[in-house]
Amino acid sequence: MKITDLQKQIENLPEKLRTSILAIIEIKTEIDMEKVLSKMDIQFKVIVGMMGIAFTLIGLLLTIYKFIG
């Protein structure tokens, strides 16, 4: 649902009901955003870990190459 459509629907509601519904929507949005941020944090940590392993391997391979070559 688009925000403009939601706004039109909510304008037709009584003030007390409108406030309650908007509070529920805000809570739901906040919970969903926390889930998204948590997933992004996990993905970022995985990428940083993989980069650390990659740089370690590159350093190790360069060191081995110096001694062999």
mmCIF file of the N, C-alpha and C atoms, coordinates in Angstrom:
data_MODEL
# 
_entry.id   MODEL 
# 
loop_
_atom_site.group_PDB 
_atom_site.id 
_atom_site.type_symbol 
_atom_site.label_atom_id 
_atom_site.label_alt_id 
_atom_site.label_comp_id 
_atom_site.label_asym_id 
_atom_site.label_entity_id 
_atom_site.label_seq_id 
_atom_site.pdbx_PDB_ins_code 
_atom_site.Cartn_x 
_atom_site.Cartn_y 
_atom_site.Cartn_z 
_atom_site.occupancy 
_atom_site.B_iso_or_equiv 
_atom_site.pdbx_formal_charge 
_atom_site.auth_seq_id 
_atom_site.auth_comp_id 
_atom_site.auth_asym_id 
_atom_site.auth_atom_id 
_atom_site.pdbx_PDB_model_num 
ATOM 1   N N  . MET A 1 1  ? 0.841   -1.170  0.000  1.00 0.00 ? 1  MET A N  1 
ATOM 2   C CA . MET A 1 1  ? 0.000   0.000   0.000  1.00 0.00 ? 1  MET A CA 1 
ATOM 3   C C  . MET A 1 1  ? 0.893   1.241   0.000  1.00 0.00 ? 1  MET A C  1 
ATOM 4   N N  . LYS A 1 2  ? 0.561   2.198   -0.822 1.00 0.00 ? 2  LYS A N  1 
ATOM 5   C CA . LYS A 1 2  ? 1.320   3.436   -0.905 1.00 0.00 ? 2  LYS A CA 1 
ATOM 6   C C  . LYS A 1 2  ? 0.981   4.329   0.283  1.00 0.00 ? 2  LYS A C  1 
ATOM 7   N N  . ILE A 1 3  ? 1.916   5.186   0.625  1.00 0.00 ? 3  ILE A N  1 
ATOM 8   C CA . ILE A 1 3  ? 1.719   6.077   1.771  1.00 0.00 ? 3  ILE A CA 1 
ATOM 9   C C  . ILE A 1 3  ? 0.576   7.050   1.514  1.00 0.00 ? 3  ILE A C  1 
ATOM 10  N N  . THR A 1 4  ? 0.424   7.506   0.277  1.00 0.00 ? 4  THR A N  1 
ATOM 11  C CA . THR A 1 4  ? -0.671  8.437   -0.019 1.00 0.00 ? 4  THR A CA 1 
ATOM 12  C C  . THR A 1 4  ? -2.025  7.769   0.168  1.00 0.00 ? 4  THR A C  1 
ATOM 13  N N  . ASP A 1 5  ? -2.132  6.503   -0.235 1.00 0.00 ? 5  ASP A N  1 
ATOM 14  C CA . ASP A 1 5  ? -3.380  5.763   -0.023 1.00 0.00 ? 5  ASP A CA 1 
ATOM 15  C C  . ASP A 1 5  ? -3.648  5.571   1.460  1.00 0.00 ? 5  ASP A C  1 
ATOM 16  N N  . LEU A 1 6  ? -2.613  5.257   2.202  1.00 0.00 ? 6  LEU A N  1 
ATOM 17  C CA . LEU A 1 6  ? -2.743  5.076   3.645  1.00 0.00 ? 6  LEU A CA 1 
ATOM 18  C C  . LEU A 1 6  ? -3.183  6.373   4.306  1.00 0.00 ? 6  LEU A C  1 
ATOM 19  N N  . GLN A 1 7  ? -2.616  7.486   3.860  1.00 0.00 ? 7  GLN A N  1 
ATOM 20  C CA . GLN A 1 7  ? -2.977  8.782   4.428  1.00 0.00 ? 7  GLN A CA 1 
ATOM 21  C C  . GLN A 1 7  ? -4.454  9.087   4.193  1.00 0.00 ? 7  GLN A C  1 
ATOM 22  N N  . LYS A 1 8  ? -4.946  8.814   3.004  1.00 0.00 ? 8  LYS A N  1 
ATOM 23  C CA . LYS A 1 8  ? -6.361  9.056   2.704  1.00 0.00 ? 8  LYS A CA 1 
ATOM 24  C C  . LYS A 1 8  ? -7.262  8.200   3.579  1.00 0.00 ? 8  LYS A C  1 
ATOM 25  N N  . GLN A 1 9  ? -6.872  6.941   3.784  1.00 0.00 ? 9  GLN A N  1 
ATOM 26  C CA . GLN A 1 9  ? -7.667  6.042   4.621  1.00 0.00 ? 9  GLN A CA 1 
ATOM 27  C C  . GLN A 1 9  ? -7.683  6.513   6.071  1.00 0.00 ? 9  GLN A C  1 
ATOM 28  N N  . ILE A 1 10 ? -6.530  6.943   6.563  1.00 0.00 ? 10 ILE A N  1 
ATOM 29  C CA . ILE A 1 10 ? -6.415  7.340   7.967  1.00 0.00 ? 10 ILE A CA 1 
ATOM 30  C C  . ILE A 1 10 ? -7.135  8.660   8.232  1.00 0.00 ? 10 ILE A C  1 
ATOM 31  N N  . GLU A 1 11 ? -7.165  9.556   7.261  1.00 0.00 ? 11 GLU A N  1 
ATOM 32  C CA . GLU A 1 11 ? -7.851  10.836  7.454  1.00 0.00 ? 11 GLU A CA 1 
ATOM 33  C C  . GLU A 1 11 ? -9.336  10.652  7.730  1.00 0.00 ? 11 GLU A C  1 
ATOM 34  N N  . ASN A 1 12 ? -9.913  9.570   7.260  1.00 0.00 ? 12 ASN A N  1 
ATOM 35  C CA . ASN A 1 12 ? -11.340 9.323   7.456  1.00 0.00 ? 12 ASN A CA 1 
ATOM 36  C C  . ASN A 1 12 ? -11.661 8.758   8.839  1.00 0.00 ? 12 ASN A C  1 
ATOM 37  N N  . LEU A 1 13 ? -10.649 8.394   9.604  1.00 0.00 ? 13 LEU A N  1 
ATOM 38  C CA . LEU A 1 13 ? -10.864 7.791   10.921 1.00 0.00 ? 13 LEU A CA 1 
ATOM 39  C C  . LEU A 1 13 ? -10.971 8.861   12.002 1.00 0.00 ? 13 LEU A C  1 
ATOM 40  N N  . PRO A 1 14 ? -11.653 8.527   13.102 1.00 0.00 ? 14 PRO A N  1 
ATOM 41  C CA . PRO A 1 14 ? -11.685 9.457   14.246 1.00 0.00 ? 14 PRO A CA 1 
ATOM 42  C C  . PRO A 1 14 ? -10.279 9.643   14.822 1.00 0.00 ? 14 PRO A C  1 
ATOM 43  N N  . GLU A 1 15 ? -10.051 10.782  15.459 1.00 0.00 ? 15 GLU A N  1 
ATOM 44  C CA . GLU A 1 15 ? -8.719  11.152  15.951 1.00 0.00 ? 15 GLU A CA 1 
ATOM 45  C C  . GLU A 1 15 ? -8.135  10.111  16.893 1.00 0.00 ? 15 GLU A C  1 
ATOM 46  N N  . LYS A 1 16 ? -8.923  9.619   17.837 1.00 0.00 ? 16 LYS A N  1 
ATOM 47  C CA . LYS A 1 16 ? -8.420  8.659   18.825 1.00 0.00 ? 16 LYS A CA 1 
ATOM 48  C C  . LYS A 1 16 ? -7.996  7.357   18.146 1.00 0.00 ? 16 LYS A C  1 
ATOM 49  N N  . LEU A 1 17 ? -8.811  6.883   17.225 1.00 0.00 ? 17 LEU A N  1 
ATOM 50  C CA . LEU A 1 17 ? -8.506  5.650   16.500 1.00 0.00 ? 17 LEU A CA 1 
ATOM 51  C C  . LEU A 1 17 ? -7.298  5.856   15.584 1.00 0.00 ? 17 LEU A C  1 
ATOM 52  N N  . ARG A 1 18 ? -7.227  7.024   14.980 1.00 0.00 ? 18 ARG A N  1 
ATOM 53  C CA . ARG A 1 18 ? -6.118  7.342   14.078 1.00 0.00 ? 18 ARG A CA 1 
ATOM 54  C C  . ARG A 1 18 ? -4.784  7.304   14.825 1.00 0.00 ? 18 ARG A C  1 
ATOM 55  N N  . THR A 1 19 ? -4.765  7.893   16.010 1.00 0.00 ? 19 THR A N  1 
ATOM 56  C CA . THR A 1 19 ? -3.543  7.911   16.809 1.00 0.00 ? 19 THR A CA 1 
ATOM 57  C C  . THR A 1 19 ? -3.113  6.500   17.186 1.00 0.00 ? 19 THR A C  1 
ATOM 58  N N  . SER A 1 20 ? -4.074  5.674   17.565 1.00 0.00 ? 20 SER A N  1 
ATOM 59  C CA . SER A 1 20 ? -3.756  4.291   17.952 1.00 0.00 ? 20 SER A CA 1 
ATOM 60  C C  . SER A 1 20 ? -3.208  3.498   16.773 1.00 0.00 ? 20 SER A C  1 
ATOM 61  N N  . ILE A 1 21 ? -3.841  3.633   15.635 1.00 0.00 ? 21 ILE A N  1 
ATOM 62  C CA . ILE A 1 21 ? -3.402  2.891   14.447 1.00 0.00 ? 21 ILE A CA 1 
ATOM 63  C C  . ILE A 1 21 ? -2.008  3.340   14.017 1.00 0.00 ? 21 ILE A C  1 
ATOM 64  N N  . LEU A 1 22 ? -1.760  4.637   14.044 1.00 0.00 ? 22 LEU A N  1 
ATOM 65  C CA . LEU A 1 22 ? -0.434  5.132   13.670 1.00 0.00 ? 22 LEU A CA 1 
ATOM 66  C C  . LEU A 1 22 ? 0.634   4.657   14.646 1.00 0.00 ? 22 LEU A C  1 
ATOM 67  N N  . ALA A 1 23 ? 0.284   4.544   15.928 1.00 0.00 ? 23 ALA A N  1 
ATOM 68  C CA . ALA A 1 23 ? 1.241   4.028   16.914 1.00 0.00 ? 23 ALA A CA 1 
ATOM 69  C C  . ALA A 1 23 ? 1.572   2.571   16.622 1.00 0.00 ? 23 ALA A C  1 
ATOM 70  N N  . ILE A 1 24 ? 0.566   1.783   16.265 1.00 0.00 ? 24 ILE A N  1 
ATOM 71  C CA . ILE A 1 24 ? 0.789   0.368   15.932 1.00 0.00 ? 24 ILE A CA 1 
ATOM 72  C C  . ILE A 1 24 ? 1.662   0.252   14.683 1.00 0.00 ? 24 ILE A C  1 
ATOM 73  N N  . ILE A 1 25 ? 1.383   1.068   13.682 1.00 0.00 ? 25 ILE A N  1 
ATOM 74  C CA . ILE A 1 25 ? 2.186   1.045   12.453 1.00 0.00 ? 25 ILE A CA 1 
ATOM 75  C C  . ILE A 1 25 ? 3.629   1.427   12.759 1.00 0.00 ? 25 ILE A C  1 
ATOM 76  N N  . GLU A 1 26 ? 3.820   2.424   13.615 1.00 0.00 ? 26 GLU A N  1 
ATOM 77  C CA . GLU A 1 26 ? 5.170   2.855   13.975 1.00 0.00 ? 26 GLU A CA 1 
ATOM 78  C C  . GLU A 1 26 ? 5.936   1.750   14.697 1.00 0.00 ? 26 GLU A C  1 
ATOM 79  N N  . ILE A 1 27 ? 5.269   1.060   15.619 1.00 0.00 ? 27 ILE A N  1 
ATOM 80  C CA . ILE A 1 27 ? 5.914   -0.041  16.341 1.00 0.00 ? 27 ILE A CA 1 
ATOM 81  C C  . ILE A 1 27 ? 6.301   -1.152  15.378 1.00 0.00 ? 27 ILE A C  1 
ATOM 82  N N  . LYS A 1 28 ? 5.386   -1.509  14.473 1.00 0.00 ? 28 LYS A N  1 
ATOM 83  C CA . LYS A 1 28 ? 5.651   -2.568  13.499 1.00 0.00 ? 28 LYS A CA 1 
ATOM 84  C C  . LYS A 1 28 ? 6.827   -2.190  12.601 1.00 0.00 ? 28 LYS A C  1 
ATOM 85  N N  . THR A 1 29 ? 6.857   -0.956  12.149 1.00 0.00 ? 29 THR A N  1 
ATOM 86  C CA . THR A 1 29 ? 7.947   -0.487  11.298 1.00 0.00 ? 29 THR A CA 1 
ATOM 87  C C  . THR A 1 29 ? 9.273   -0.534  12.039 1.00 0.00 ? 29 THR A C  1 
ATOM 88  N N  . GLU A 1 30 ? 9.258   -0.130  13.303 1.00 0.00 ? 30 GLU A N  1 
ATOM 89  C CA . GLU A 1 30 ? 10.482  -0.147  14.107 1.00 0.00 ? 30 GLU A CA 1 
ATOM 90  C C  . GLU A 1 30 ? 11.003  -1.571  14.294 1.00 0.00 ? 30 GLU A C  1 
ATOM 91  N N  . ILE A 1 31 ? 10.110  -2.512  14.554 1.00 0.00 ? 31 ILE A N  1 
ATOM 92  C CA . ILE A 1 31 ? 10.513  -3.915  14.726 1.00 0.00 ? 31 ILE A CA 1 
ATOM 93  C C  . ILE A 1 31 ? 11.089  -4.464  13.424 1.00 0.00 ? 31 ILE A C  1 
ATOM 94  N N  . ASP A 1 32 ? 10.419  -4.173  12.309 1.00 0.00 ? 32 ASP A N  1 
ATOM 95  C CA . ASP A 1 32 ? 10.915  -4.638  11.014 1.00 0.00 ? 32 ASP A CA 1 
ATOM 96  C C  . ASP A 1 32 ? 12.283  -4.038  10.697 1.00 0.00 ? 32 ASP A C  1 
ATOM 97  N N  . MET A 1 33 ? 12.479  -2.765  11.023 1.00 0.00 ? 33 MET A N  1 
ATOM 98  C CA . MET A 1 33 ? 13.756  -2.112  10.759 1.00 0.00 ? 33 MET A CA 1 
ATOM 99  C C  . MET A 1 33 ? 14.860  -2.733  11.605 1.00 0.00 ? 33 MET A C  1 
ATOM 100 N N  . GLU A 1 34 ? 14.551  -3.098  12.847 1.00 0.00 ? 34 GLU A N  1 
ATOM 101 C CA . GLU A 1 34 ? 15.546  -3.754  13.697 1.00 0.00 ? 34 GLU A CA 1 
ATOM 102 C C  . GLU A 1 34 ? 15.972  -5.093  13.095 1.00 0.00 ? 34 GLU A C  1 
ATOM 103 N N  . LYS A 1 35 ? 15.017  -5.829  12.518 1.00 0.00 ? 35 LYS A N  1 
ATOM 104 C CA . LYS A 1 35 ? 15.344  -7.105  11.877 1.00 0.00 ? 35 LYS A CA 1 
ATOM 105 C C  . LYS A 1 35 ? 16.254  -6.882  10.670 1.00 0.00 ? 35 LYS A C  1 
ATOM 106 N N  . VAL A 1 36 ? 15.938  -5.878  9.869  1.00 0.00 ? 36 VAL A N  1 
ATOM 107 C CA . VAL A 1 36 ? 16.745  -5.582  8.681  1.00 0.00 ? 36 VAL A CA 1 
ATOM 108 C C  . VAL A 1 36 ? 18.157  -5.184  9.084  1.00 0.00 ? 36 VAL A C  1 
ATOM 109 N N  . LEU A 1 37 ? 18.269  -4.316  10.089 1.00 0.00 ? 37 LEU A N  1 
ATOM 110 C CA . LEU A 1 37 ? 19.591  -3.882  10.540 1.00 0.00 ? 37 LEU A CA 1 
ATOM 111 C C  . LEU A 1 37 ? 20.390  -5.040  11.116 1.00 0.00 ? 37 LEU A C  1 
ATOM 112 N N  . SER A 1 38 ? 19.719  -5.956  11.788 1.00 0.00 ? 38 SER A N  1 
ATOM 113 C CA . SER A 1 38 ? 20.399  -7.127  12.342 1.00 0.00 ? 38 SER A CA 1 
ATOM 114 C C  . SER A 1 38 ? 20.966  -7.999  11.222 1.00 0.00 ? 38 SER A C  1 
ATOM 115 N N  . LYS A 1 39 ? 20.173  -8.219  10.179 1.00 0.00 ? 39 LYS A N  1 
ATOM 116 C CA . LYS A 1 39 ? 20.647  -9.019  9.048  1.00 0.00 ? 39 LYS A CA 1 
ATOM 117 C C  . LYS A 1 39 ? 21.816  -8.335  8.340  1.00 0.00 ? 39 LYS A C  1 
ATOM 118 N N  . MET A 1 40 ? 21.718  -7.013  8.187  1.00 0.00 ? 40 MET A N  1 
ATOM 119 C CA . MET A 1 40 ? 22.810  -6.286  7.541  1.00 0.00 ? 40 MET A CA 1 
ATOM 120 C C  . MET A 1 40 ? 24.077  -6.352  8.380  1.00 0.00 ? 40 MET A C  1 
ATOM 121 N N  . ASP A 1 41 ? 23.935  -6.294  9.697  1.00 0.00 ? 41 ASP A N  1 
ATOM 122 C CA . ASP A 1 41 ? 25.093  -6.379  10.589 1.00 0.00 ? 41 ASP A CA 1 
ATOM 123 C C  . ASP A 1 41 ? 25.767  -7.739  10.462 1.00 0.00 ? 41 ASP A C  1 
ATOM 124 N N  . ILE A 1 42 ? 24.981  -8.798  10.386 1.00 0.00 ? 42 ILE A N  1 
ATOM 125 C CA . ILE A 1 42 ? 25.535  -10.147 10.229 1.00 0.00 ? 42 ILE A CA 1 
ATOM 126 C C  . ILE A 1 42 ? 26.280  -10.260 8.900  1.00 0.00 ? 42 ILE A C  1 
ATOM 127 N N  . GLN A 1 43 ? 25.672  -9.756  7.830  1.00 0.00 ? 43 GLN A N  1 
ATOM 128 C CA . GLN A 1 43 ? 26.317  -9.825  6.523  1.00 0.00 ? 43 GLN A CA 1 
ATOM 129 C C  . GLN A 1 43 ? 27.616  -9.024  6.509  1.00 0.00 ? 43 GLN A C  1 
ATOM 130 N N  . PHE A 1 44 ? 27.627  -7.863  7.160  1.00 0.00 ? 44 PHE A N  1 
ATOM 131 C CA . PHE A 1 44 ? 28.835  -7.046  7.225  1.00 0.00 ? 44 PHE A CA 1 
ATOM 132 C C  . PHE A 1 44 ? 29.942  -7.780  7.966  1.00 0.00 ? 44 PHE A C  1 
ATOM 133 N N  . LYS A 1 45 ? 29.596  -8.440  9.068  1.00 0.00 ? 45 LYS A N  1 
ATOM 134 C CA . LYS A 1 45 ? 30.597  -9.181  9.838  1.00 0.00 ? 45 LYS A CA 1 
ATOM 135 C C  . LYS A 1 45 ? 31.166  -10.341 9.026  1.00 0.00 ? 45 LYS A C  1 
ATOM 136 N N  . VAL A 1 46 ? 30.321  -11.004 8.242  1.00 0.00 ? 46 VAL A N  1 
ATOM 137 C CA . VAL A 1 46 ? 30.791  -12.103 7.396  1.00 0.00 ? 46 VAL A CA 1 
ATOM 138 C C  . VAL A 1 46 ? 31.761  -11.576 6.340  1.00 0.00 ? 46 VAL A C  1 
ATOM 139 N N  . ILE A 1 47 ? 31.414  -10.462 5.718  1.00 0.00 ? 47 ILE A N  1 
ATOM 140 C CA . ILE A 1 47 ? 32.286  -9.884  4.688  1.00 0.00 ? 47 ILE A CA 1 
ATOM 141 C C  . ILE A 1 47 ? 33.624  -9.463  5.283  1.00 0.00 ? 47 ILE A C  1 
ATOM 142 N N  . VAL A 1 48 ? 33.598  -8.833  6.449  1.00 0.00 ? 48 VAL A N  1 
ATOM 143 C CA . VAL A 1 48 ? 34.844  -8.416  7.097  1.00 0.00 ? 48 VAL A CA 1 
ATOM 144 C C  . VAL A 1 48 ? 35.691  -9.634  7.445  1.00 0.00 ? 48 VAL A C  1 
ATOM 145 N N  . GLY A 1 49 ? 35.072  -10.693 7.926  1.00 0.00 ? 49 GLY A N  1 
ATOM 146 C CA . GLY A 1 49 ? 35.804  -11.923 8.241  1.00 0.00 ? 49 GLY A CA 1 
ATOM 147 C C  . GLY A 1 49 ? 36.433  -12.541 7.011  1.00 0.00 ? 49 GLY A C  1 
ATOM 148 N N  . MET A 1 50 ? 35.682  -12.566 5.909  1.00 0.00 ? 50 MET A N  1 
ATOM 149 C CA . MET A 1 50 ? 36.214  -13.127 4.669  1.00 0.00 ? 50 MET A CA 1 
ATOM 150 C C  . MET A 1 50 ? 37.372  -12.285 4.138  1.00 0.00 ? 50 MET A C  1 
ATOM 151 N N  . MET A 1 51 ? 37.264  -10.972 4.269  1.00 0.00 ? 51 MET A N  1 
ATOM 152 C CA . MET A 1 51 ? 38.365  -10.110 3.828  1.00 0.00 ? 51 MET A CA 1 
ATOM 153 C C  . MET A 1 51 ? 39.603  -10.346 4.688  1.00 0.00 ? 51 MET A C  1 
ATOM 154 N N  . GLY A 1 52 ? 39.419  -10.544 5.973  1.00 0.00 ? 52 GLY A N  1 
ATOM 155 C CA . GLY A 1 52 ? 40.547  -10.828 6.853  1.00 0.00 ? 52 GLY A CA 1 
ATOM 156 C C  . GLY A 1 52 ? 41.250  -12.109 6.467  1.00 0.00 ? 52 GLY A C  1 
ATOM 157 N N  . ILE A 1 53 ? 40.467  -13.138 6.173  1.00 0.00 ? 53 ILE A N  1 
ATOM 158 C CA . ILE A 1 53 ? 41.047  -14.413 5.740  1.00 0.00 ? 53 ILE A CA 1 
ATOM 159 C C  . ILE A 1 53 ? 41.774  -14.239 4.408  1.00 0.00 ? 53 ILE A C  1 
ATOM 160 N N  . ALA A 1 54 ? 41.163  -13.495 3.485  1.00 0.00 ? 54 ALA A N  1 
ATOM 161 C CA . ALA A 1 54 ? 41.778  -13.289 2.168  1.00 0.00 ? 54 ALA A CA 1 
ATOM 162 C C  . ALA A 1 54 ? 43.111  -12.555 2.293  1.00 0.00 ? 54 ALA A C  1 
ATOM 163 N N  . PHE A 1 55 ? 43.153  -11.500 3.090  1.00 0.00 ? 55 PHE A N  1 
ATOM 164 C CA . PHE A 1 55 ? 44.409  -10.755 3.257  1.00 0.00 ? 55 PHE A CA 1 
ATOM 165 C C  . PHE A 1 55 ? 45.471  -11.605 3.944  1.00 0.00 ? 55 PHE A C  1 
ATOM 166 N N  . THR A 1 56 ? 45.057  -12.429 4.887  1.00 0.00 ? 56 THR A N  1 
ATOM 167 C CA . THR A 1 56 ? 46.009  -13.323 5.549  1.00 0.00 ? 56 THR A CA 1 
ATOM 168 C C  . THR A 1 56 ? 46.594  -14.311 4.551  1.00 0.00 ? 56 THR A C  1 
ATOM 169 N N  . LEU A 1 57 ? 45.742  -14.886 3.711  1.00 0.00 ? 57 LEU A N  1 
ATOM 170 C CA . LEU A 1 57 ? 46.219  -15.833 2.697  1.00 0.00 ? 57 LEU A CA 1 
ATOM 171 C C  . LEU A 1 57 ? 47.141  -15.152 1.686  1.00 0.00 ? 57 LEU A C  1 
ATOM 172 N N  . ILE A 1 58 ? 46.798  -13.946 1.284  1.00 0.00 ? 58 ILE A N  1 
ATOM 173 C CA . ILE A 1 58 ? 47.657  -13.225 0.340  1.00 0.00 ? 58 ILE A CA 1 
ATOM 174 C C  . ILE A 1 58 ? 49.024  -12.972 0.959  1.00 0.00 ? 58 ILE A C  1 
ATOM 175 N N  . GLY A 1 59 ? 49.043  -12.537 2.206  1.00 0.00 ? 59 GLY A N  1 
ATOM 176 C CA . GLY A 1 59 ? 50.318  -12.312 2.886  1.00 0.00 ? 59 GLY A CA 1 
ATOM 177 C C  . GLY A 1 59 ? 51.122  -13.582 3.013  1.00 0.00 ? 59 GLY A C  1 
ATOM 178 N N  . LEU A 1 60 ? 50.462  -14.674 3.344  1.00 0.00 ? 60 LEU A N  1 
ATOM 179 C CA . LEU A 1 60 ? 51.135  -15.963 3.474  1.00 0.00 ? 60 LEU A CA 1 
ATOM 180 C C  . LEU A 1 60 ? 51.698  -16.423 2.135  1.00 0.00 ? 60 LEU A C  1 
ATOM 181 N N  . LEU A 1 61 ? 50.908  -16.298 1.080  1.00 0.00 ? 61 LEU A N  1 
ATOM 182 C CA . LEU A 1 61 ? 51.376  -16.704 -0.246 1.00 0.00 ? 61 LEU A CA 1 
ATOM 183 C C  . LEU A 1 61 ? 52.537  -15.839 -0.728 1.00 0.00 ? 61 LEU A C  1 
ATOM 184 N N  . LEU A 1 62 ? 52.502  -14.550 -0.458 1.00 0.00 ? 62 LEU A N  1 
ATOM 185 C CA . LEU A 1 62 ? 53.617  -13.681 -0.849 1.00 0.00 ? 62 LEU A CA 1 
ATOM 186 C C  . LEU A 1 62 ? 54.886  -14.036 -0.086 1.00 0.00 ? 62 LEU A C  1 
ATOM 187 N N  . THR A 1 63 ? 54.746  -14.367 1.187  1.00 0.00 ? 63 THR A N  1 
ATOM 188 C CA . THR A 1 63 ? 55.908  -14.770 1.984  1.00 0.00 ? 63 THR A CA 1 
ATOM 189 C C  . THR A 1 63 ? 56.501  -16.068 1.455  1.00 0.00 ? 63 THR A C  1 
ATOM 190 N N  . ILE A 1 64 ? 55.653  -17.035 1.150  1.00 0.00 ? 64 ILE A N  1 
ATOM 191 C CA . ILE A 1 64 ? 56.123  -18.314 0.600  1.00 0.00 ? 64 ILE A CA 1 
ATOM 192 C C  . ILE A 1 64 ? 56.793  -18.080 -0.749 1.00 0.00 ? 64 ILE A C  1 
ATOM 193 N N  . TYR A 1 65 ? 56.214  -17.217 -1.573 1.00 0.00 ? 65 TYR A N  1 
ATOM 194 C CA . TYR A 1 65 ? 56.777  -16.925 -2.891 1.00 0.00 ? 65 TYR A CA 1 
ATOM 195 C C  . TYR A 1 65 ? 58.170  -16.294 -2.771 1.00 0.00 ? 65 TYR A C  1 
ATOM 196 N N  . LYS A 1 66 ? 58.359  -15.418 -1.773 1.00 0.00 ? 66 LYS A N  1 
ATOM 197 C CA . LYS A 1 66 ? 59.675  -14.796 -1.569 1.00 0.00 ? 66 LYS A CA 1 
ATOM 198 C C  . LYS A 1 66 ? 60.734  -15.840 -1.223 1.00 0.00 ? 66 LYS A C  1 
ATOM 199 N N  . PHE A 1 67 ? 60.384  -16.791 -0.373 1.00 0.00 ? 67 PHE A N  1 
ATOM 200 C CA . PHE A 1 67 ? 61.358  -17.802 0.032  1.00 0.00 ? 67 PHE A CA 1 
ATOM 201 C C  . PHE A 1 67 ? 61.621  -18.818 -1.067 1.00 0.00 ? 67 PHE A C  1 
ATOM 202 N N  . ILE A 1 68 ? 60.619  -19.155 -1.855 1.00 0.00 ? 68 ILE A N  1 
ATOM 203 C CA . ILE A 1 68 ? 60.790  -20.145 -2.922 1.00 0.00 ? 68 ILE A CA 1 
ATOM 204 C C  . ILE A 1 68 ? 61.411  -19.494 -4.154 1.00 0.00 ? 68 ILE A C  1 
ATOM 205 N N  . GLY A 1 69 ? 60.916  -18.318 -4.513 1.00 0.00 ? 69 GLY A N  1 
ATOM 206 C CA . GLY A 1 69 ? 61.333  -17.664 -5.755 1.00 0.00 ? 69 GLY A CA 1 
ATOM 207 C C  . GLY A 1 69 ? 62.567  -16.924 -5.595 1.00 0.00 ? 69 GLY A C  1 
# 
